[in-house]
Amino acid sequence: WEENSLELTGEYEIAAPRERVWTLLNDPAVLKECIPGCQELTANGDNEFAATVVLKIGPIKAKFNGEVTLSDKVHPESYKISGEGKGGIVGFAKGSADVHLADNGGSTALTYTVHADVGGKIAQLGARLISSTSKKLADEFFGKFAKIAGAPVA
């Protein structure tokens, strides 16, 4: 089995107080909406969820079944969101993001570091494609999250 690892970092400015951002980061409905390709996210207990995600990585479209876990929580400052999925013959993907929230005068600075590993047939697609896809997925997740969190509260 081939395996590929990578690391990404990024930052978002969210137009919402840190406490609201923290609450939403821990809300399964919000997470489901933000996780790219997420079809199902079901609580398996505290901070653990079963997930079904469909992703297209280059020419390969795969359905991953796996878990999403929230850990290392420091309210309302930081946590780690981890996911692991098996995509049958196409291989597996696992990753985690260390998310940090800082008060920024009424808004919140969200920074993240993503670590991702893919193995199997997907890993053979090459580091560049996997890296660009991972970056796109991270931007999609955090971009969508920033939009939801920063939306005016009705």
Salt bridges, closest charged atoms under 4 A:
GLU7 OE1 - HIS115 ND1 3.18
GLU19 OE2 - HIS75 NE2 2.77
GLU84 OE2 - LYS86 NZ 3.98
ASP98 OD1 - LYS80 NZ 3.67
ASP139 OD2 - LYS135 NZ 3.41
